[in-house]
Amino acid sequence: MAGHSHWAGIKHKKGKADKQRSKIFSKLSKEITVAAKLGDKDPVMNPRLRSAIQAARSANMPKDNIVRAIDKSSINNELNFESLRYEGFGPDKVAVIVETLTENKNRTASNIRTIFQKAGGSLGTQGSASHNFTQLGIIKVDKSEINEEEIFELAIEAGAQECKSEDLYHEIQCTVNDIYNVKKELEKKISNFISTEIEWIPFNSVQISKERTDDLVNFFETLEEDEDVQNIYSNAKFLK
């Protein structure tokens, strides 16, 4: 579930399908549990839960897994996940933001710090990397759902700031505060969404040469394999 960076495109080409699917399901389940715990168990009444379930369906997560994740929010009242953000710089001084959901922040902090250090990077304080980014609401819709002309018109009417089409999906951008209002309008015409997330978008990108790509990809992969990591954002731009 790496975020709005060129890393997302790289990782999908690398395969490891089964291992990745297991990790993705685990992260999606955690988000569903937290969303259900913090709000209504009915996705119709809980936009965050609705979005988490839609993302799970887009990843072909079995219905039973989704139901179990919702039930877990009621069964285990002692399980309290915290949303924590870590910031720092990876190889080639790339700015990195790591979002986590954890029930043990000491373990998470130690693991993240070790991963940064082993890659030759460094973990910083809050604000050390995030000043290189802005936060936006990002809604992604598969291209098979709606054509470019229709989605553009629908997005603007819904109050979005921008709508652009990538190779496989349409991306609607809006302010953080408007994300669920825009989403609600889009849902009148669209039933399936790839994701609905608040993402960190870099102001400027750092060009990564082909020779240095492997080091950075390995760093991101190691971060993503940590069970507490939900999203990774960076200002790296991989050269083709």
RODO-2510 file (C-alpha; in nm, 4 decimals, decimal comma):
residues 240
     n   res          X          Y          Z
     1     m     0,0000     0,0000     0,0000
     2     a     0,2845     0,2365    -0,0707
     3     g     0,1574     0,5801    -0,1375
     4     h     0,1677     0,8465    -0,4016
     5     s     0,5188     0,7940    -0,5347
     6     h     0,6841     0,6254    -0,8268
     7     w     0,7642     0,3381    -0,5907
     8     a     0,4045     0,2179    -0,6314
     9     g     0,4586     0,1499    -1,0012
    10     i     0,7897    -0,0248    -0,9437
    11     k     0,6643    -0,2651    -0,6777
    12     h     0,3770    -0,3992    -0,8864
    13     k     0,6206    -0,4993    -1,1590
    14     k     0,8376    -0,6960    -0,9179
    15     g     0,5851    -0,9744    -0,8577
    16     k     0,6036    -1,1775    -0,5353
    17     a     0,2275    -1,2029    -0,5764
    18     d     0,1378    -1,4438    -0,2951
    19     k     0,3593    -1,2813    -0,0359
    20     q     0,2394    -0,9358    -0,1348
    21     r    -0,1245    -1,0407    -0,1262
    22     s    -0,0888    -1,1728     0,2284
    23     k     0,0738    -0,8481     0,3425
    24     i    -0,1852    -0,6346     0,1662
    25     f    -0,4725    -0,8308     0,3211
    26     s    -0,3158    -0,7911     0,6648
    27     k    -0,2831    -0,4137     0,6262
    28     l    -0,6340    -0,3784     0,4835
    29     s    -0,7793    -0,5879     0,7695
    30     k    -0,6094    -0,3649     1,0246
    31     e    -0,7530    -0,0504     0,8636
    32     i    -1,1029    -0,2064     0,8552
    33     t    -1,0770    -0,3006     1,2254
    34     v    -0,9620     0,0486     1,3263
    35     a    -1,2279     0,2203     1,1141
    36     a    -1,5005     0,0004     1,2652
    37     k    -1,3679     0,0556     1,6177
    38     l    -1,3609     0,4351     1,5804
    39     g    -1,7022     0,4700     1,4168
    40     d    -2,0221     0,2941     1,3233
    41     k    -2,0018    -0,0761     1,2322
    42     d    -2,2347    -0,0039     0,9397
    43     p    -2,0272     0,1115     0,6382
    44     v    -2,3226     0,3180     0,5127
    45     m    -2,2877     0,5355     0,8243
    46     n    -1,9066     0,5254     0,8408
    47     p    -1,7218     0,6726     0,5373
    48     r    -1,3786     0,5557     0,6552
    49     l    -1,5029     0,1990     0,7000
    50     r    -1,6831     0,2100     0,3656
    51     s    -1,3634     0,3215     0,1927
    52     a    -1,1571     0,0541     0,3685
    53     i    -1,4023    -0,2166     0,2579
    54     q    -1,4026    -0,0866    -0,0999
    55     a    -1,0216    -0,0978    -0,1045
    56     a    -1,0326    -0,4543     0,0284
    57     r    -1,2742    -0,5579    -0,2448
    58     s    -1,0544    -0,3955    -0,5083
    59     a    -0,7674    -0,6104    -0,3793
    60     n    -0,9918    -0,9207    -0,4124
    61     m    -0,9912    -0,9797    -0,0396
    62     p    -1,2423    -1,2550     0,0531
    63     k    -1,5697    -1,1416     0,2117
    64     d    -1,5044    -1,3609     0,5178
    65     n    -1,1822    -1,1712     0,5871
    66     i    -1,3696    -0,8403     0,5737
    67     v    -1,6397    -0,9650     0,8127
    68     r    -1,3759    -1,0996     1,0552
    69     a    -1,1911    -0,7661     1,0521
    70     i    -1,5130    -0,5785     1,1422
    71     d    -1,6009    -0,8323     1,4141
    72     k    -1,2521    -0,8000     1,5611
    73     s    -1,3268    -0,4363     1,6490
    74     s    -1,5950    -0,5514     1,8953
    75     i    -1,4438    -0,8758     2,0214
    76     n    -1,1065    -0,7395     2,1356
    77     n    -1,1680    -0,4208     2,3311
    78     e    -0,8130    -0,4230     2,4673
    79     l    -0,6625    -0,4024     2,1198
    80     n    -0,5934    -0,0345     2,0620
    81     f    -0,4082     0,0607     1,7478
    82     e    -0,2346     0,3982     1,7338
    83     s    -0,1764     0,5860     1,4101
    84     l     0,1854     0,7009     1,4165
    85     r     0,3899     0,8807     1,1518
    86     y     0,7641     0,8498     1,1087
    87     e     0,9737     1,0813     0,8935
    88     g     1,3288     1,0648     0,7723
    89     f     1,5660     1,0355     0,4810
    90     g     1,6545     0,7187     0,2960
    91     p     1,9305     0,6395     0,0465
    92     d     2,0261     0,9341    -0,1774
    93     k     1,8707     1,1741     0,0789
    94     v     1,5202     1,0847    -0,0405
    95     a     1,2532     1,2280     0,1920
    96     v     1,0315     0,9524     0,3315
    97     i     0,7102     0,9479     0,5350
    98     v     0,6001     0,6184     0,6905
    99     e     0,2481     0,5810     0,8292
   100     t     0,1865     0,2995     1,0770
   101     l    -0,0930     0,1422     1,2777
   102     t     0,0473    -0,0244     1,5871
   103     e    -0,0449    -0,1524     1,9310
   104     n     0,3232    -0,1374     2,0400
   105     k     0,4864     0,1931     1,9494
   106     n     0,8226     0,1026     2,1086
   107     r     0,8558    -0,2011     1,8829
   108     t     0,7490    -0,0036     1,5760
   109     a     0,9851     0,2877     1,6422
   110     s     1,2773     0,0516     1,6956
   111     n     1,2032    -0,1470     1,3779
   112     i     1,1593     0,1620     1,1588
   113     r     1,4774     0,3238     1,2948
   114     t     1,6779     0,0050     1,2276
   115     i     1,5499    -0,0197     0,8686
   116     f     1,6492     0,3426     0,7990
   117     q     1,9936     0,2982     0,9544
   118     k     2,0720    -0,0262     0,7679
   119     a     1,9870     0,1475     0,4391
   120     g     2,2252     0,4322     0,5172
   121     g     1,9406     0,6687     0,5952
   122     s     1,8275     0,8378     0,9142
   123     l     1,5030     0,8765     1,1028
   124     g     1,4187     1,2363     1,1903
   125     t     1,1713     1,4223     1,4068
   126     q     0,8158     1,5060     1,2990
   127     g     0,8352     1,7767     1,0359
   128     s     1,1870     1,6880     0,9215
   129     a     1,0617     1,5349     0,5958
   130     s     0,6937     1,6329     0,5762
   131     h     0,7732     1,9965     0,4911
   132     n     0,8662     1,8573     0,1470
   133     f     0,5065     1,7384     0,0964
   134     t     0,1474     1,8548     0,0971
   135     q    -0,1512     1,6430     0,1987
   136     l    -0,4348     1,5794    -0,0457
   137     g    -0,7385     1,3578    -0,0615
   138     i    -0,6791     1,1028    -0,3389
   139     i    -0,9590     0,8868    -0,4795
   140     k    -0,8716     0,6223    -0,7400
   141     v    -1,1230     0,4612    -0,9753
   142     d    -1,0530     0,1791    -1,2200
   143     k    -1,0761     0,2956    -1,5818
   144     s    -1,3241     0,0192    -1,6584
   145     e    -1,5802     0,1908    -1,4319
   146     i    -1,6167     0,5169    -1,6235
   147     n    -1,4601     0,7000    -1,9182
   148     e    -1,2310     1,0042    -1,8924
   149     e    -1,4833     1,2631    -2,0025
   150     e    -1,7521     1,1445    -1,7600
   151     i    -1,5215     1,1132    -1,4583
   152     f    -1,3749     1,4599    -1,5188
   153     e    -1,7187     1,6192    -1,5305
   154     l    -1,8401     1,4196    -1,2290
   155     a    -1,5288     1,5036    -1,0232
   156     i    -1,5526     1,8777    -1,0864
   157     e    -1,9236     1,8783    -1,0007
   158     a    -1,8427     1,6887    -0,6800
   159     g    -1,6009     1,9625    -0,5714
   160     a    -1,2677     1,8022    -0,6609
   161     q    -0,9643     2,0176    -0,7365
   162     e    -0,8255     1,7992    -1,0122
   163     c    -0,8960     1,4822    -1,2070
   164     k    -0,6402     1,3027    -1,4213
   165     s    -0,6207     0,9657    -1,5882
   166     e    -0,3232     0,7319    -1,5493
   167     d    -0,2597     0,4063    -1,7389
   168     l    -0,4989     0,1928    -1,5334
   169     y    -0,7058     0,4303    -1,3220
   170     h    -0,8558     0,7764    -1,2845
   171     e    -0,7219     0,9850    -0,9960
   172     i    -0,9391     1,2495    -0,8317
   173     q    -0,7649     1,5026    -0,6071
   174     c    -0,9338     1,7207    -0,3452
   175     t    -0,8626     1,8905    -0,0140
   176     v    -0,8248     1,6664     0,2903
   177     n    -1,1408     1,8060     0,4503
   178     d    -1,3495     1,7466     0,1374
   179     i    -1,2479     1,3872     0,0646
   180     y    -1,5578     1,2114     0,1981
   181     n    -1,7968     1,4763     0,0614
   182     v    -1,6448     1,4363    -0,2855
   183     k    -1,6519     1,0589    -0,2476
   184     k    -2,0199     1,0660    -0,1503
   185     e    -2,1040     1,2524    -0,4722
   186     l    -1,8959     1,0123    -0,6829
   187     e    -2,0761     0,7154    -0,5257
   188     k    -2,3996     0,8284    -0,6930
   189     k    -2,2510     0,7116    -1,0248
   190     i    -1,9648     0,4793    -0,9236
   191     s    -1,9859     0,1728    -0,6994
   192     n    -1,6296     0,0369    -0,7130
   193     f    -1,3251     0,2321    -0,5952
   194     i    -0,9616     0,1251    -0,5859
   195     s    -0,8788     0,3450    -0,2877
   196     t    -0,9787     0,6565    -0,0953
   197     e    -0,6878     0,7922     0,1032
   198     i    -0,5272     1,1054     0,2400
   199     e    -0,1836     1,0996     0,0783
   200     w     0,1384     1,2963     0,1056
   201     i     0,2273     1,4503    -0,2308
   202     p     0,5854     1,5804    -0,2784
   203     f     0,6386     1,9402    -0,3924
   204     n     0,9514     1,8371    -0,5833
   205     s     1,0963     1,4996    -0,6808
   206     v     1,4472     1,3594    -0,6434
   207     q     1,5612     1,1821    -0,9612
   208     i     1,6930     0,8318    -0,8904
   209     s     1,9293     0,6851    -1,1482
   210     k     1,8918     0,3280    -1,2754
   211     e     2,2117     0,2354    -1,0903
   212     r     2,0667     0,3488    -0,7573
   213     t     1,7131     0,2148    -0,8068
   214     d     1,7750    -0,1288    -0,6511
   215     d     1,9045     0,0152    -0,3232
   216     l     1,6000     0,2359    -0,2827
   217     v     1,3523    -0,0337    -0,3886
   218     n     1,5070    -0,2746    -0,1358
   219     f     1,4725    -0,0078     0,1332
   220     f     1,1041     0,0477     0,0517
   221     e     1,0376    -0,3262     0,0365
   222     t     1,1933    -0,3808     0,3784
   223     l     0,9795    -0,1017     0,5229
   224     e     0,6672    -0,2402     0,3613
   225     e     0,7309    -0,5889     0,4986
   226     d     0,7053    -0,4565     0,8543
   227     e     0,3643    -0,5594     0,9905
   228     d     0,2932    -0,2159     1,1387
   229     v     0,3605    -0,0141     0,8224
   230     q     0,0468     0,0935     0,6370
   231     n     0,1726     0,3478     0,3819
   232     i     0,5030     0,4798     0,2502
   233     y     0,5420     0,8129     0,0716
   234     s     0,8592     0,9556    -0,0786
   235     n     0,9781     1,2221    -0,3182
   236     a     1,1781     0,9694    -0,5222
   237     k     1,1283     0,9641    -0,8960
   238     f     1,2667     0,6542    -1,0645
   239     l     1,4162     0,7108    -1,4085
   240     k     1,2920     0,4669    -1,6736
***
